[in-house]
């Protein structure tokens, strides 16, 4: 759709600079935005990589959202280990299609999430960079030094935020930012203090942006690369995490690789169990939540200003959709959808056919509808 | 005394909301307390949830919603249960639910709401209390 809009605005594909998440395998573990089974879904993700390699050189077509698993029960080692296992599934599938490792590697970026323990988080990023560089070089034979760079975006920590004494969440997110900066992440997106209540208010969004700006431009935390390097504690943590991450990756390989482990529900089960154990620790007070399960005041009522939404949006959107449906060329839509379906059946790259359907104003529902007829629908494995 | 079957709970994730960590945690906690838990999985419709509740003769429905659509979904489910003659099955809700919406949900007929930050012990207590109430009637 971005490409269609760019085309409409007369912007060349070589000028499009876009990061899409497009990380379908993670969706089966957490977040759940899936339709098709993992194998055909993996194909569509790699179709996008392949299309970008040919048409949109500045794109970052996959951002592996390992952090979503972290926020849903994964340990630091599992976050990186599963994230890499998923990334390698995309990479290997692209290589199997004859693409070049140095072209694909720089297309893959990551989104990670932090807990507040910034020593461990900083060490996590250091360990992840070592493993990525090593495996890209040794296992995949990358030659371009750029392929060895772990391009990553960090932040998150939403599951660490409390409803009680909500302003304390600003301090919590500052700790998240510290772990990201000291560990050497390239971009940061923090959560807002009111997220346990509502969609963040404009004020809360401004505070989270200012937090990073203050850390970078007043506290000067970004002045030097790898400031933790050489500390006995951080080096020890980094080495331990490196080992633990490799064990997680080996376990996935033993289970038949990322796709098989996800089809069988293995990663989902470990992740859900991790979340359950963590919740029990919060309830028992073993995991401290200041102002919530420790030092909190029992009878205090907390609230924040809610981000009100406009209830007329739904109606306006429906009207817009109906308008588009009335005005578009129906024969053209039908033809595009048929061609998309045929492309899906034949195994060719579906992106150009999707683009044509988008330009004919086919809806997402219509496009996924024809793909569903070819690919089928995912059935969740039992997780507990 | 006649043998009583364990409390049977349906945990539902209605709509496209994919945030299922809470639903899974609550399911595991209820199961560990000896209840029978049926989890719908993601992307279920209100119609499906009401249908399963009826077929499985559950004692309570737990709905987990973090998408902000808790009000219309609750209203729809309560209506659907009434239509199917199952209005005696109580509904408990959890998720990101603002305080001001709790009285509205109760007015629709939701038995209890466990918003974000409710402890597992409290959730288990609430669900089991409400499920037991239904069994006695």
Contacts between the chains, C-beta under 8 A, distances in Angstrom:
chain1	res1	chain2	res2	distance
A	27	B	18	7.3
A	30	B	18	7.7
A	30	B	20	7.7
A	30	B	21	7.1
A	31	B	18	4.5
A	31	B	19	7.2
A	32	B	18	2.9
A	32	B	19	7.7
A	32	B	20	6.0
A	32	B	42	4.3
A	32	B	43	7.2
A	33	B	16	7.7
A	33	B	18	5.3
A	71	B	21	7.9
A	72	B	21	4.7
A	73	B	21	6.7
A	159	B	21	7.8
A	162	B	117	6.6
A	163	B	115	7.4
A	163	B	116	5.5
A	163	B	117	3.9
A	164	B	117	6.7
A	196	B	96	7.2
A	196	B	116	5.1
A	196	B	117	6.6
A	197	B	96	7.3
A	197	B	98	6.2
A	197	B	116	7.7
A	198	B	96	7.6
A	198	B	98	6.3
A	199	B	68	7.1
A	272	B	21	7.4
A	272	B	24	4.5
A	272	B	25	7.5
A	272	B	28	7.3
A	273	B	28	7.8
A	275	B	21	4.9
A	275	B	24	6.8
A	275	B	25	5.5
A	276	B	24	7.3
A	276	B	25	5.0
A	276	B	28	4.7
A	276	B	29	7.2
A	279	B	25	5.1
A	279	B	29	7.7
A	279	B	120	5.6
A	280	B	120	6.8
A	282	B	119	7.6
A	283	B	119	4.7
A	283	B	120	5.1
A	283	B	121	5.8
A	292	B	117	6.9
A	303	B	99	6.2
A	306	B	98	5.6
A	306	B	100	7.5
A	309	B	68	7.3
A	380	B	41	4.4
A	380	B	42	6.5
A	383	B	24	6.4
A	384	B	24	6.5
A	384	B	27	6.3
A	384	B	28	5.3
A	384	B	31	7.1
A	384	B	39	7.8
